[in-house]
Amino acid sequence: MDISGANSSATSGASLELAKSQQKQEGQATLQLLESAADVPKATSANPAVGANINTYA
């Protein structure tokens, strides 16, 4: 006989809180990464024609 009561519900609630906290931390880390990437200057060439044509056939 399997009896589940308030204890399993409390464990489930704790797991949900832990998952929510982890998701929040990952979101903050992602935002930090995006903000730091915005500061990186875009690579430019001295000759704008270089790299303008892309072969699309093999």
C-alpha distance matrix in Angstrom:
0.0 3.8 6.5 9.9 12.9 16.6 16.4 15.4 18.0 20.6 20.1 20.6 23.7 25.1 24.8 26.7 29.3 29.8 30.2 32.6 34.6 34.9 36.0 38.6 40.0 40.3 42.1 44.5 45.2 45.9 48.3 50.1 50.5 52.0 54.3 55.5 56.1 58.3 60.7 61.4 64.7 64.9 66.7 70.0 72.7 76.4 77.0 74.9 75.6 73.7 70.2 71.0 71.0 67.9 68.0 65.4 66.4 66.0
3.8 0.0 3.8 6.5 9.9 13.5 13.1 11.7 14.4 17.0 16.4 16.8 19.9 21.3 21.0 22.8 25.5 26.0 26.5 28.8 30.8 31.2 32.3 34.8 36.2 36.6 38.4 40.7 41.5 42.2 44.6 46.3 46.8 48.3 50.6 51.8 52.5 54.6 57.0 57.7 61.1 61.3 63.2 66.6 69.3 73.0 73.6 71.5 72.3 70.4 67.0 67.8 67.9 64.8 65.1 62.5 63.7 63.3
6.5 3.8 0.0 3.8 6.5 10.2 10.3 9.6 12.0 14.5 14.6 15.3 17.9 19.5 19.8 21.4 23.8 24.7 25.5 27.5 29.4 30.2 31.4 33.6 35.1 35.8 37.5 39.7 40.7 41.6 43.7 45.5 46.2 47.7 49.7 51.1 52.0 54.0 56.4 57.3 60.7 61.1 63.2 66.6 69.4 73.1 73.8 71.7 72.6 70.9 67.5 68.2 68.5 65.6 66.0 63.6 64.9 64.7
9.9 6.5 3.8 0.0 3.7 7.1 7.4 6.2 8.2 10.9 11.2 11.7 14.2 15.9 16.4 17.8 20.1 21.3 22.0 23.9 25.9 26.8 27.9 30.0 31.7 32.4 33.9 36.1 37.3 38.2 40.2 42.0 42.9 44.2 46.2 47.7 48.6 50.5 52.9 54.0 57.4 57.9 60.0 63.4 66.3 70.0 70.8 68.6 69.6 68.0 64.6 65.3 65.7 62.9 63.5 61.1 62.6 62.5
12.9 9.9 6.5 3.7 0.0 3.8 5.4 5.9 6.8 9.0 10.5 11.3 12.9 14.8 16.1 17.2 19.0 20.6 21.8 23.2 25.0 26.5 27.6 29.3 31.1 32.3 33.6 35.5 36.9 38.0 39.7 41.5 42.7 44.0 45.8 47.4 48.6 50.3 52.6 53.9 57.4 58.0 60.3 63.7 66.8 70.4 71.3 69.0 70.3 68.7 65.5 66.1 66.7 64.0 64.8 62.5 64.2 64.3
16.6 13.5 10.2 7.1 3.8 0.0 3.8 5.6 5.0 6.1 8.6 9.8 10.4 12.2 14.2 15.2 16.4 18.3 19.8 20.8 22.4 24.3 25.5 26.8 28.6 30.2 31.3 33.0 34.6 35.9 37.4 39.1 40.6 41.9 43.4 45.1 46.5 48.0 50.3 51.8 55.3 56.1 58.5 61.9 65.1 68.6 69.6 67.4 68.9 67.4 64.2 64.8 65.7 63.1 64.1 61.9 63.8 64.0
16.4 13.1 10.3 7.4 5.4 3.8 0.0 3.8 5.4 5.1 6.3 8.6 9.8 10.6 12.4 14.3 15.4 16.6 18.4 20.0 21.2 22.6 24.3 25.8 27.2 28.7 30.3 31.8 33.1 34.7 36.4 37.8 39.1 40.8 42.3 43.7 45.1 46.9 49.0 50.4 53.9 54.8 57.1 60.6 63.7 67.2 68.3 66.3 67.7 66.1 62.9 63.8 64.6 62.0 62.9 60.9 62.7 62.7
15.4 11.7 9.6 6.2 5.9 5.6 3.8 0.0 3.8 5.4 5.0 6.1 8.6 9.8 10.5 12.3 14.3 15.3 16.4 18.3 19.9 21.0 22.4 24.3 25.8 26.9 28.5 30.4 31.5 32.7 34.7 36.3 37.3 38.8 40.7 42.1 43.2 45.1 47.4 48.5 52.0 52.7 54.9 58.3 61.4 65.0 65.9 63.8 65.1 63.4 60.2 61.0 61.7 59.0 59.8 57.7 59.4 59.4
18.0 14.4 12.0 8.2 6.8 5.0 5.4 3.8 0.0 3.8 5.4 5.0 6.2 8.6 9.8 10.5 12.4 14.2 15.2 16.4 18.4 19.9 20.9 22.5 24.5 25.7 26.8 28.7 30.3 31.4 33.0 34.8 36.1 37.3 39.0 40.7 41.9 43.5 45.9 47.3 50.7 51.4 53.8 57.2 60.3 63.9 64.8 62.6 64.0 62.5 59.3 59.9 60.7 58.1 59.1 57.0 58.9 59.1
20.6 17.0 14.5 10.9 9.0 6.1 5.1 5.4 3.8 0.0 3.8 5.3 5.0 6.2 8.6 9.8 10.5 12.3 14.2 15.2 16.5 18.3 19.8 21.0 22.7 24.3 25.6 27.1 28.7 30.2 31.7 33.2 34.7 36.2 37.6 39.2 40.6 42.3 44.4 45.9 49.5 50.4 52.8 56.3 59.5 63.0 64.1 62.0 63.6 62.0 59.0 59.7 60.7 58.2 59.4 57.5 59.5 59.7
20.1 16.4 14.6 11.2 10.5 8.6 6.3 5.0 5.4 3.8 0.0 3.8 5.4 5.1 6.2 8.6 9.9 10.5 12.3 14.2 15.3 16.5 18.3 20.0 21.2 22.5 24.3 25.9 27.0 28.5 30.4 31.7 32.9 34.6 36.3 37.6 38.9 40.8 42.9 44.2 47.7 48.6 50.9 54.4 57.4 61.0 62.1 60.1 61.6 59.9 56.8 57.7 58.6 56.0 57.1 55.2 57.0 57.1
20.6 16.8 15.3 11.7 11.3 9.8 8.6 6.1 5.0 5.3 3.8 0.0 3.8 5.4 5.1 6.2 8.7 9.9 10.5 12.3 14.3 15.3 16.4 18.3 20.1 21.0 22.4 24.5 25.7 26.8 28.6 30.4 31.4 32.8 34.7 36.2 37.3 39.1 41.4 42.6 46.1 46.7 49.0 52.5 55.6 59.1 60.1 57.9 59.3 57.7 54.5 55.3 56.1 53.5 54.5 52.5 54.4 54.6
23.7 19.9 17.9 14.2 12.9 10.4 9.8 8.6 6.2 5.0 5.4 3.8 0.0 3.8 5.4 5.0 6.2 8.6 9.8 10.5 12.3 14.2 15.2 16.5 18.5 19.9 21.0 22.7 24.4 25.6 27.1 28.8 30.3 31.6 33.1 34.8 36.1 37.7 40.0 41.5 44.9 45.8 48.3 51.7 54.9 58.4 59.5 57.3 58.9 57.4 54.4 55.0 56.1 53.7 55.0 53.0 55.2 55.5
25.1 21.3 19.5 15.9 14.8 12.2 10.6 9.8 8.6 6.2 5.1 5.4 3.8 0.0 3.8 5.4 5.1 6.1 8.6 9.8 10.5 12.3 14.1 15.3 16.6 18.4 19.9 21.2 22.6 24.3 25.9 27.2 28.7 30.3 31.7 33.1 34.7 36.5 38.4 39.9 43.5 44.5 47.0 50.4 53.7 57.1 58.4 56.4 58.1 56.4 53.5 54.3 55.5 53.1 54.5 52.7 54.9 55.1
24.8 21.0 19.8 16.4 16.1 14.2 12.4 10.5 9.8 8.6 6.2 5.1 5.4 3.8 0.0 3.8 5.4 5.1 6.1 8.5 9.8 10.5 12.1 14.1 15.4 16.4 18.2 20.0 21.0 22.3 24.3 25.8 26.8 28.5 30.3 31.6 32.8 34.7 36.9 38.1 41.6 42.4 44.7 48.2 51.3 54.8 55.9 53.9 55.4 53.7 50.7 51.6 52.6 50.0 51.3 49.4 51.5 51.6
26.7 22.8 21.4 17.8 17.2 15.2 14.3 12.3 10.5 9.8 8.6 6.2 5.0 5.4 3.8 0.0 3.8 5.4 5.1 6.1 8.6 9.8 10.4 12.2 14.3 15.2 16.3 18.4 19.9 20.9 22.5 24.4 25.6 26.8 28.6 30.3 31.4 33.0 35.4 36.8 40.2 40.9 43.4 46.8 50.0 53.5 54.5 52.3 53.9 52.4 49.3 50.0 51.0 48.6 50.0 48.1 50.3 50.7
29.3 25.5 23.8 20.1 19.0 16.4 15.4 14.3 12.4 10.5 9.9 8.7 6.2 5.1 5.4 3.8 0.0 3.8 5.4 5.0 6.1 8.6 9.8 10.5 12.4 14.2 15.2 16.6 18.4 19.9 21.2 22.7 24.4 25.8 27.1 28.7 30.3 31.8 33.9 35.6 39.1 40.1 42.7 46.1 49.4 52.8 54.1 52.0 53.8 52.4 49.5 50.2 51.5 49.3 50.9 49.2 51.6 52.0
29.8 26.0 24.7 21.3 20.6 18.3 16.6 15.3 14.2 12.3 10.5 9.9 8.6 6.1 5.1 5.4 3.8 0.0 3.8 5.4 5.1 6.2 8.6 9.9 10.7 12.3 14.2 15.5 16.6 18.3 20.1 21.2 22.6 24.4 25.9 27.1 28.6 30.6 32.5 33.8 37.5 38.5 40.9 44.4 47.6 51.0 52.4 50.5 52.3 50.6 47.7 48.7 50.0 47.7 49.2 47.7 49.9 50.1
30.2 26.5 25.5 22.0 21.8 19.8 18.4 16.4 15.2 14.2 12.3 10.5 9.8 8.6 6.1 5.1 5.4 3.8 0.0 3.8 5.4 5.1 6.1 8.6 9.9 10.5 12.2 14.3 15.3 16.3 18.3 20.0 20.9 22.4 24.3 25.7 26.8 28.7 31.0 32.1 35.6 36.4 38.7 42.2 45.3 48.8 50.0 48.0 49.5 47.9 44.9 45.8 46.9 44.6 46.0 44.3 46.6 46.9
32.6 28.8 27.5 23.9 23.2 20.8 20.0 18.3 16.4 15.2 14.2 12.3 10.5 9.8 8.5 6.1 5.0 5.4 3.8 0.0 3.8 5.5 5.1 6.2 8.7 9.9 10.5 12.4 14.3 15.3 16.6 18.5 20.0 21.1 22.6 24.5 25.7 27.2 29.5 31.1 34.5 35.4 38.0 41.4 44.7 48.1 49.3 47.1 48.9 47.5 44.6 45.3 46.6 44.5 46.1 44.6 47.0 47.6
34.6 30.8 29.4 25.9 25.0 22.4 21.2 19.9 18.4 16.5 15.3 14.3 12.3 10.5 9.8 8.6 6.1 5.1 5.4 3.8 0.0 3.8 5.4 5.1 6.3 8.7 9.9 10.7 12.4 14.3 15.5 16.7 18.5 20.1 21.3 22.8 24.5 26.1 28.0 29.7 33.2 34.5 37.1 40.5 43.9 47.2 48.7 46.7 48.7 47.2 44.5 45.3 46.9 44.9 46.7 45.4 47.9 48.4
34.9 31.2 30.2 26.8 26.5 24.3 22.6 21.0 19.9 18.3 16.5 15.3 14.2 12.3 10.5 9.8 8.6 6.2 5.1 5.5 3.8 0.0 3.8 5.4 5.1 6.2 8.6 9.9 10.5 12.3 14.3 15.4 16.5 18.4 20.0 21.1 22.5 24.6 26.5 27.7 31.3 32.4 34.7 38.3 41.5 44.9 46.3 44.5 46.3 44.6 41.8 42.8 44.3 42.1 43.8 42.5 44.9 45.2
36.0 32.3 31.4 27.9 27.6 25.5 24.3 22.4 20.9 19.8 18.3 16.4 15.2 14.1 12.1 10.4 9.8 8.6 6.1 5.1 5.4 3.8 0.0 3.8 5.5 5.1 6.1 8.7 9.9 10.5 12.4 14.3 15.2 16.5 18.4 20.0 21.0 22.7 25.1 26.4 29.8 30.6 33.1 36.5 39.8 43.2 44.4 42.3 44.1 42.6 39.7 40.5 41.9 39.7 41.5 40.1 42.6 43.1
38.6 34.8 33.6 30.0 29.3 26.8 25.8 24.3 22.5 21.0 20.0 18.3 16.5 15.3 14.1 12.2 10.5 9.9 8.6 6.2 5.1 5.4 3.8 0.0 3.8 5.5 5.1 6.3 8.7 9.9 10.7 12.5 14.3 15.4 16.6 18.5 20.0 21.4 23.5 25.3 28.7 29.9 32.6 36.0 39.4 42.7 44.1 42.0 44.1 42.8 40.1 40.8 42.5 40.7 42.7 41.5 44.2 44.9
40.0 36.2 35.1 31.7 31.1 28.6 27.2 25.8 24.5 22.7 21.2 20.1 18.5 16.6 15.4 14.3 12.4 10.7 9.9 8.7 6.3 5.1 5.5 3.8 0.0 3.8 5.4 5.1 6.2 8.6 9.9 10.6 12.3 14.3 15.4 16.5 18.4 20.2 21.9 23.5 27.1 28.5 31.1 34.6 37.9 41.1 42.8 41.0 43.1 41.6 39.0 40.0 41.8 40.0 42.0 41.1 43.8 44.3
40.3 36.6 35.8 32.4 32.3 30.2 28.7 26.9 25.7 24.3 22.5 21.0 19.9 18.4 16.4 15.2 14.2 12.3 10.5 9.9 8.7 6.2 5.1 5.5 3.8 0.0 3.8 5.4 5.0 6.1 8.6 9.8 10.5 12.3 14.2 15.3 16.4 18.5 20.6 21.7 25.2 26.2 28.6 32.1 35.4 38.8 40.2 38.3 40.2 38.6 35.9 36.9 38.5 36.6 38.5 37.5 40.1 40.6
42.1 38.4 37.5 33.9 33.6 31.3 30.3 28.5 26.8 25.6 24.3 22.4 21.0 19.9 18.2 16.3 15.2 14.2 12.2 10.5 9.9 8.6 6.1 5.1 5.4 3.8 0.0 3.8 5.4 5.1 6.2 8.7 9.8 10.6 12.3 14.3 15.3 16.7 19.2 20.7 24.0 25.0 27.7 31.0 34.4 37.8 39.1 37.0 39.0 37.7 35.0 35.7 37.5 35.8 37.9 36.8 39.7 40.5
44.5 40.7 39.7 36.1 35.5 33.0 31.8 30.4 28.7 27.1 25.9 24.5 22.7 21.2 20.0 18.4 16.6 15.5 14.3 12.4 10.7 9.9 8.7 6.3 5.1 5.4 3.8 0.0 3.8 5.4 5.1 6.2 8.6 9.9 10.6 12.3 14.2 15.5 17.4 19.3 22.8 24.3 27.1 30.5 34.0 37.1 38.7 36.9 39.2 37.9 35.5 36.4 38.4 36.9 39.3 38.6 41.5 42.3
45.2 41.5 40.7 37.3 36.9 34.6 33.1 31.5 30.3 28.7 27.0 25.7 24.4 22.6 21.0 19.9 18.4 16.6 15.3 14.3 12.4 10.5 9.9 8.7 6.2 5.0 5.4 3.8 0.0 3.8 5.4 5.1 6.2 8.7 9.9 10.6 12.3 14.4 16.0 17.3 21.0 22.4 24.9 28.5 31.8 35.0 36.7 35.1 37.3 35.7 33.4 34.5 36.5 34.9 37.2 36.6 39.4 40.0
45.9 42.2 41.6 38.2 38.0 35.9 34.7 32.7 31.4 30.2 28.5 26.8 25.6 24.3 22.3 20.9 19.9 18.3 16.3 15.3 14.3 12.3 10.5 9.9 8.6 6.1 5.1 5.4 3.8 0.0 3.8 5.4 5.0 6.2 8.6 9.9 10.5 12.5 14.8 15.9 19.3 20.3 22.9 26.3 29.6 33.0 34.4 32.5 34.5 33.1 30.6 31.5 33.4 31.7 34.0 33.3 36.2 37.0
48.3 44.6 43.7 40.2 39.7 37.4 36.4 34.7 33.0 31.7 30.4 28.6 27.1 25.9 24.3 22.5 21.2 20.1 18.3 16.6 15.5 14.3 12.4 10.7 9.9 8.6 6.2 5.1 5.4 3.8 0.0 3.8 5.4 5.1 6.1 8.6 9.8 10.7 13.1 15.0 18.2 19.5 22.5 25.7 29.3 32.4 33.9 31.9 34.3 33.2 30.9 31.6 33.8 32.5 35.1 34.5 37.7 38.7
50.1 46.3 45.5 42.0 41.5 39.1 37.8 36.3 34.8 33.2 31.7 30.4 28.8 27.2 25.8 24.4 22.7 21.2 20.0 18.5 16.7 15.4 14.3 12.5 10.6 9.8 8.7 6.2 5.1 5.4 3.8 0.0 3.8 5.5 5.1 6.1 8.5 10.0 11.3 13.2 16.8 18.7 21.5 24.9 28.4 31.4 33.3 31.6 34.2 32.9 30.8 31.9 34.3 33.1 35.8 35.6 38.7 39.5
50.5 46.8 46.2 42.9 42.7 40.6 39.1 37.3 36.1 34.7 32.9 31.4 30.3 28.7 26.8 25.6 24.4 22.6 20.9 20.0 18.5 16.5 15.2 14.3 12.3 10.5 9.8 8.6 6.2 5.0 5.4 3.8 0.0 3.8 5.5 5.2 6.1 8.7 10.3 11.2 14.9 16.3 18.8 22.3 25.7 28.8 30.6 29.0 31.4 29.8 27.7 28.9 31.1 29.8 32.4 32.2 35.2 35.9
52.0 48.3 47.7 44.2 44.0 41.9 40.8 38.8 37.3 36.2 34.6 32.8 31.6 30.3 28.5 26.8 25.8 24.4 22.4 21.1 20.1 18.4 16.5 15.4 14.3 12.3 10.6 9.9 8.7 6.2 5.1 5.5 3.8 0.0 3.8 5.5 5.1 6.3 9.1 10.4 13.5 14.5 17.5 20.7 24.2 27.4 28.9 27.0 29.3 28.1 25.9 26.7 29.1 28.0 30.7 30.5 33.7 34.8
54.3 50.6 49.7 46.2 45.8 43.4 42.3 40.7 39.0 37.6 36.3 34.7 33.1 31.7 30.3 28.6 27.1 25.9 24.3 22.6 21.3 20.0 18.4 16.6 15.4 14.2 12.3 10.6 9.9 8.6 6.1 5.1 5.5 3.8 0.0 3.8 5.4 5.2 7.1 9.6 12.7 14.5 17.7 20.8 24.4 27.3 29.1 27.4 30.1 29.1 27.3 28.1 30.8 30.1 33.1 33.1 36.5 37.6
55.5 51.8 51.1 47.7 47.4 45.1 43.7 42.1 40.7 39.2 37.6 36.2 34.8 33.1 31.6 30.3 28.7 27.1 25.7 24.5 22.8 21.1 20.0 18.5 16.5 15.3 14.3 12.3 10.6 9.9 8.6 6.1 5.2 5.5 3.8 0.0 3.8 5.4 5.5 7.3 10.9 13.2 15.9 19.3 22.8 25.6 27.7 26.4 29.2 27.8 26.2 27.5 30.2 29.5 32.4 32.8 36.0 36.9
56.1 52.5 52.0 48.6 48.6 46.5 45.1 43.2 41.9 40.6 38.9 37.3 36.1 34.7 32.8 31.4 30.3 28.6 26.8 25.7 24.5 22.5 21.0 20.0 18.4 16.4 15.3 14.2 12.3 10.5 9.8 8.5 6.1 5.1 5.4 3.8 0.0 3.8 5.3 5.4 8.8 10.2 13.0 16.4 19.9 22.9 24.8 23.2 25.8 24.4 22.6 23.8 26.4 25.7 28.6 29.0 32.2 33.2
58.3 54.6 54.0 50.5 50.3 48.0 46.9 45.1 43.5 42.3 40.8 39.1 37.7 36.5 34.7 33.0 31.8 30.6 28.7 27.2 26.1 24.6 22.7 21.4 20.2 18.5 16.7 15.5 14.4 12.5 10.7 10.0 8.7 6.3 5.2 5.4 3.8 0.0 3.8 5.6 7.9 9.4 12.9 15.7 19.4 22.2 24.0 22.2 25.1 24.2 22.7 23.4 26.3 26.0 29.2 29.6 33.1 34.4
60.7 57.0 56.4 52.9 52.6 50.3 49.0 47.4 45.9 44.4 42.9 41.4 40.0 38.4 36.9 35.4 33.9 32.5 31.0 29.5 28.0 26.5 25.1 23.5 21.9 20.6 19.2 17.4 16.0 14.8 13.1 11.3 10.3 9.1 7.1 5.5 5.3 3.8 0.0 3.8 6.3 9.2 12.3 15.1 18.7 21.1 23.4 22.2 25.3 24.4 23.3 24.3 27.5 27.4 30.7 31.5 34.9 36.1
61.4 57.7 57.3 54.0 53.9 51.8 50.4 48.5 47.3 45.9 44.2 42.6 41.5 39.9 38.1 36.8 35.6 33.8 32.1 31.1 29.7 27.7 26.4 25.3 23.5 21.7 20.7 19.3 17.3 15.9 15.0 13.2 11.2 10.4 9.6 7.3 5.4 5.6 3.8 0.0 3.8 6.5 9.0 12.2 15.7 18.3 20.6 19.6 22.6 21.3 20.2 21.6 24.6 24.5 27.7 28.8 32.0 33.0
64.7 61.1 60.7 57.4 57.4 55.3 53.9 52.0 50.7 49.5 47.7 46.1 44.9 43.5 41.6 40.2 39.1 37.5 35.6 34.5 33.2 31.3 29.8 28.7 27.1 25.2 24.0 22.8 21.0 19.3 18.2 16.8 14.9 13.5 12.7 10.9 8.8 7.9 6.3 3.8 0.0 3.8 6.3 8.9 12.5 14.9 17.2 16.3 19.5 18.4 17.8 19.1 22.4 22.8 26.2 27.6 30.9 32.1
64.9 61.3 61.1 57.9 58.0 56.1 54.8 52.7 51.4 50.4 48.6 46.7 45.8 44.5 42.4 40.9 40.1 38.5 36.4 35.4 34.5 32.4 30.6 29.9 28.5 26.2 25.0 24.3 22.4 20.3 19.5 18.7 16.3 14.5 14.5 13.2 10.2 9.4 9.2 6.5 3.8 0.0 3.8 6.3 10.0 12.9 14.7 13.2 16.2 15.2 14.3 15.4 18.7 19.1 22.6 24.0 27.4 28.7
66.7 63.2 63.2 60.0 60.3 58.5 57.1 54.9 53.8 52.8 50.9 49.0 48.3 47.0 44.7 43.4 42.7 40.9 38.7 38.0 37.1 34.7 33.1 32.6 31.1 28.6 27.7 27.1 24.9 22.9 22.5 21.5 18.8 17.5 17.7 15.9 13.0 12.9 12.3 9.0 6.3 3.8 0.0 3.8 6.9 10.1 12.0 11.2 14.0 12.4 11.8 13.7 16.8 17.4 20.7 22.6 25.7 26.7
70.0 66.6 66.6 63.4 63.7 61.9 60.6 58.3 57.2 56.3 54.4 52.5 51.7 50.4 48.2 46.8 46.1 44.4 42.2 41.4 40.5 38.3 36.5 36.0 34.6 32.1 31.0 30.5 28.5 26.3 25.7 24.9 22.3 20.7 20.8 19.3 16.4 15.7 15.1 12.2 8.9 6.3 3.8 0.0 3.8 6.8 8.5 7.8 10.9 9.9 10.3 11.7 15.2 16.5 20.0 22.2 25.3 26.7
72.7 69.3 69.4 66.3 66.8 65.1 63.7 61.4 60.3 59.5 57.4 55.6 54.9 53.7 51.3 50.0 49.4 47.6 45.3 44.7 43.9 41.5 39.8 39.4 37.9 35.4 34.4 34.0 31.8 29.6 29.3 28.4 25.7 24.2 24.4 22.8 19.9 19.4 18.7 15.7 12.5 10.0 6.9 3.8 0.0 3.8 5.2 5.9 8.6 7.2 8.8 10.6 13.8 15.6 18.8 21.6 24.4 25.5
76.4 73.0 73.1 70.0 70.4 68.6 67.2 65.0 63.9 63.0 61.0 59.1 58.4 57.1 54.8 53.5 52.8 51.0 48.8 48.1 47.2 44.9 43.2 42.7 41.1 38.8 37.8 37.1 35.0 33.0 32.4 31.4 28.8 27.4 27.3 25.6 22.9 22.2 21.1 18.3 14.9 12.9 10.1 6.8 3.8 0.0 3.8 6.3 9.0 8.5 11.2 12.6 15.7 18.0 21.2 24.2 26.8 28.0
77.0 73.6 73.8 70.8 71.3 69.6 68.3 65.9 64.8 64.1 62.1 60.1 59.5 58.4 55.9 54.5 54.1 52.4 50.0 49.3 48.7 46.3 44.4 44.1 42.8 40.2 39.1 38.7 36.7 34.4 33.9 33.3 30.6 28.9 29.1 27.7 24.8 24.0 23.4 20.6 17.2 14.7 12.0 8.5 5.2 3.8 0.0 3.8 5.5 5.7 9.0 9.8 12.7 15.5 18.5 21.6 24.1 25.5
74.9 71.5 71.7 68.6 69.0 67.4 66.3 63.8 62.6 62.0 60.1 57.9 57.3 56.4 53.9 52.3 52.0 50.5 48.0 47.1 46.7 44.5 42.3 42.0 41.0 38.3 37.0 36.9 35.1 32.5 31.9 31.6 29.0 27.0 27.4 26.4 23.2 22.2 22.2 19.6 16.3 13.2 11.2 7.8 5.9 6.3 3.8 0.0 3.8 5.4 7.6 7.2 10.6 13.5 16.9 19.6 22.5 24.4
75.6 72.3 72.6 69.6 70.3 68.9 67.7 65.1 64.0 63.6 61.6 59.3 58.9 58.1 55.4 53.9 53.8 52.3 49.5 48.9 48.7 46.3 44.1 44.1 43.1 40.2 39.0 39.2 37.3 34.5 34.3 34.2 31.4 29.3 30.1 29.2 25.8 25.1 25.3 22.6 19.5 16.2 14.0 10.9 8.6 9.0 5.5 3.8 0.0 3.8 6.2 5.3 7.8 11.1 14.2 17.2 19.7 21.6
73.7 70.4 70.9 68.0 68.7 67.4 66.1 63.4 62.5 62.0 59.9 57.7 57.4 56.4 53.7 52.4 52.4 50.6 47.9 47.5 47.2 44.6 42.6 42.8 41.6 38.6 37.7 37.9 35.7 33.1 33.2 32.9 29.8 28.1 29.1 27.8 24.4 24.2 24.4 21.3 18.4 15.2 12.4 9.9 7.2 8.5 5.7 5.4 3.8 0.0 3.8 5.5 7.6 10.0 12.8 16.1 18.5 19.8
70.2 67.0 67.5 64.6 65.5 64.2 62.9 60.2 59.3 59.0 56.8 54.5 54.4 53.5 50.7 49.3 49.5 47.7 44.9 44.6 44.5 41.8 39.7 40.1 39.0 35.9 35.0 35.5 33.4 30.6 30.9 30.8 27.7 25.9 27.3 26.2 22.6 22.7 23.3 20.2 17.8 14.3 11.8 10.3 8.8 11.2 9.0 7.6 6.2 3.8 0.0 3.8 5.5 6.9 10.1 13.0 15.7 17.2
71.0 67.8 68.2 65.3 66.1 64.8 63.8 61.0 59.9 59.7 57.7 55.3 55.0 54.3 51.6 50.0 50.2 48.7 45.8 45.3 45.3 42.8 40.5 40.8 40.0 36.9 35.7 36.4 34.5 31.5 31.6 31.9 28.9 26.7 28.1 27.5 23.8 23.4 24.3 21.6 19.1 15.4 13.7 11.7 10.6 12.6 9.8 7.2 5.3 5.5 3.8 0.0 3.8 6.5 10.1 12.5 15.5 17.7
71.0 67.9 68.5 65.7 66.7 65.7 64.6 61.7 60.7 60.7 58.6 56.1 56.1 55.5 52.6 51.0 51.5 50.0 46.9 46.6 46.9 44.3 41.9 42.5 41.8 38.5 37.5 38.4 36.5 33.4 33.8 34.3 31.1 29.1 30.8 30.2 26.4 26.3 27.5 24.6 22.4 18.7 16.8 15.2 13.8 15.7 12.7 10.6 7.8 7.6 5.5 3.8 0.0 3.8 6.7 9.4 12.1 14.4
67.9 64.8 65.6 62.9 64.0 63.1 62.0 59.0 58.1 58.2 56.0 53.5 53.7 53.1 50.0 48.6 49.3 47.7 44.6 44.5 44.9 42.1 39.7 40.7 40.0 36.6 35.8 36.9 34.9 31.7 32.5 33.1 29.8 28.0 30.1 29.5 25.7 26.0 27.4 24.5 22.8 19.1 17.4 16.5 15.6 18.0 15.5 13.5 11.1 10.0 6.9 6.5 3.8 0.0 3.8 6.2 9.2 11.4
68.0 65.1 66.0 63.5 64.8 64.1 62.9 59.8 59.1 59.4 57.1 54.5 55.0 54.5 51.3 50.0 50.9 49.2 46.0 46.1 46.7 43.8 41.5 42.7 42.0 38.5 37.9 39.3 37.2 34.0 35.1 35.8 32.4 30.7 33.1 32.4 28.6 29.2 30.7 27.7 26.2 22.6 20.7 20.0 18.8 21.2 18.5 16.9 14.2 12.8 10.1 10.1 6.7 3.8 0.0 3.8 5.6 7.8
65.4 62.5 63.6 61.1 62.5 61.9 60.9 57.7 57.0 57.5 55.2 52.5 53.0 52.7 49.4 48.1 49.2 47.7 44.3 44.6 45.4 42.5 40.1 41.5 41.1 37.5 36.8 38.6 36.6 33.3 34.5 35.6 32.2 30.5 33.1 32.8 29.0 29.6 31.5 28.8 27.6 24.0 22.6 22.2 21.6 24.2 21.6 19.6 17.2 16.1 13.0 12.5 9.4 6.2 3.8 0.0 3.8 6.9
66.4 63.7 64.9 62.6 64.2 63.8 62.7 59.4 58.9 59.5 57.0 54.4 55.2 54.9 51.5 50.3 51.6 49.9 46.6 47.0 47.9 44.9 42.6 44.2 43.8 40.1 39.7 41.5 39.4 36.2 37.7 38.7 35.2 33.7 36.5 36.0 32.2 33.1 34.9 32.0 30.9 27.4 25.7 25.3 24.4 26.8 24.1 22.5 19.7 18.5 15.7 15.5 12.1 9.2 5.6 3.8 0.0 3.8
66.0 63.3 64.7 62.5 64.3 64.0 62.7 59.4 59.1 59.7 57.1 54.6 55.5 55.1 51.6 50.7 52.0 50.1 46.9 47.6 48.4 45.2 43.1 44.9 44.3 40.6 40.5 42.3 40.0 37.0 38.7 39.5 35.9 34.8 37.6 36.9 33.2 34.4 36.1 33.0 32.1 28.7 26.7 26.7 25.5 28.0 25.5 24.4 21.6 19.8 17.2 17.7 14.4 11.4 7.8 6.9 3.8 0.0
